Amino acid sequence: MAVEGAPVAADARPSARRMVVVVAFLGACFVAIREGLPYAPVLWFAALRALLAGVVLVALGLGLRRRLPRGLGEWAVVSGLGLANATIGGAAMFLGTVHLATGISSVLANAQPILIVLPAWALYAERPTARTLAGLGVGFVGLIVVALPGGGGSGAALELVAAGAGTLGTLLARRLGNLDAVVAGGWSFLLGGAALAAWAGLEEGGPASIRFDPRFVAALGFAGLLSTAAVYVIWYEEARRCPLYRLAAWTFAVPVFGLVLALIFEGERPSAWTAAGIAVVLGSLWLVLRGARRPSLEATRVVGRGEAPERASRRPGSSDEVRPPREARRSADAGPRWRHRCA
């Protein structure tokens, strides 16, 4: 059943320019991780990346005088974002990268388009088509094909955990309400990064073993500032204004950037079997993207718990204009709020 959340227009689409920046930074992030791993224990590297992003975003929010989270509800969402993105997602992504090739890591960690469709349908009434569901099945097969020859086992499982955590974070973004994305991101990364640092201390000892070589500082700066802080703000602003399947479908380009950069900087050449699996994954994501329905000619009020959607009337002779019922048109203040149903 749909739950209350921020209403979005069914025909809204993410900004192409902003999403190209996002997928480029995300693809390069895996190269930055591999470059920095020789200089720091893996969990401490992940914790520093989250803490750096959190400090920068919190400072930016304070400088812009954006309001802090208020009440238990907003702090709960911010804490959930931190747990999903920084603690679980960050640790799983970094640990998975240790066990897998860079290009394969970028494929498995960006399986979000496959994972997000059904939860978005259940929570926000963004109903997939048969083509989308077919894409999910194809994608599952492709992930298995990619994972088995590319290290498989714990590395593949960890990257899929990272993808699941990222999916949870995207779903939670709809619960931010009017809270500024910079503030929410800053505090979520600070809280999640602190939890991850505590975990790193228990597993790897203190941070004294970290070598702040210029190469490591550059990798940490890129991963924390561009691939985390900048990507977060863009991603979650877009997540609150357009259907989630359209946003997540953009990540099908992340493995392409990851593979190209891995080939340039690390000389990784995927095997024919791995390349075939990657092609299947990308094909499935294309199906998910193409499976998005056109905006419905019906309109519906924002649905809360236990409420049934109400249909709108279509203007005679028009194929693309929708009007709410007569009683809702009498007064802009008296009637309910209307929006298109998310396809």
Stockholm file with secondary structure:
# STOCKHOLM 1.0

chainA/1-343         MAVEGAPVAADARPSARRMVVVVAFLGACFVAIREGLPYAPVLWFAALRALLAGVVLVALGLGLRRRLPRGLGEWAVVSGLGLANATIGGAAMFLGTVHLATGISSVLANAQPILIVLPAWALYAERPTARTLAGLGVGFVGLIVVALPGGGGSGAALELVAAGAGTLGTLLARRLGNLDAVVAGGWSFLLGGAALAAWAGLEEGGPASIRFDPRFVAALGFAGLLSTAAVYVIWYEEARRCPLYRLAAWTFAVPVFGLVLALIFEGERPSAWTAAGIAVVLGSLWLVLRGARRPSLEATRVVGRGEAPERASRRPGSSDEVRPPREARRSADAGPRWRHRCA
#=GR chainA/1-343 SS CCCCCCCCCTTCCCCHHHHHHHHHHHHHHHHHHHHHGGGSCHHHHHHHHHHHHHHHHHHHHHHTTCCCCCHHHHHHHHHHHIIIIIIIHHHHHHHHHHHSCHHHHHHHTTCHHHHHHHHHHHHHCCCCCHHHHHHHHHHHHHHHHHHTTTTCHHHHHHHHHHHHHHHHHHHHHTTCTTSCHHHHHHHHHHHHHHHHHHHHHHHHCCGGGCCCCHHHHHHHHIIIIIIIIIHHHHHHHHHTTSCHHHHHHGGGGHHHHHHHHHHHHHCCCCCHHHHHHHHHHHHHHHHHHHTCCCCCSSEEECCCTTCCCCCCEECTTCSSCEECCHHHHSCTTTSCCEEECCC
#=GC SS_cons         CCCCCCCCCTTCCCCHHHHHHHHHHHHHHHHHHHHHGGGSCHHHHHHHHHHHHHHHHHHHHHHTTCCCCCHHHHHHHHHHHIIIIIIIHHHHHHHHHHHSCHHHHHHHTTCHHHHHHHHHHHHHCCCCCHHHHHHHHHHHHHHHHHHTTTTCHHHHHHHHHHHHHHHHHHHHHTTCTTSCHHHHHHHHHHHHHHHHHHHHHHHHCCGGGCCCCHHHHHHHHIIIIIIIIIHHHHHHHHHTTSCHHHHHHGGGGHHHHHHHHHHHHHCCCCCHHHHHHHHHHHHHHHHHHHTCCCCCSSEEECCCTTCCCCCCEECTTCSSCEECCHHHHSCTTTSCCEEECCC
//
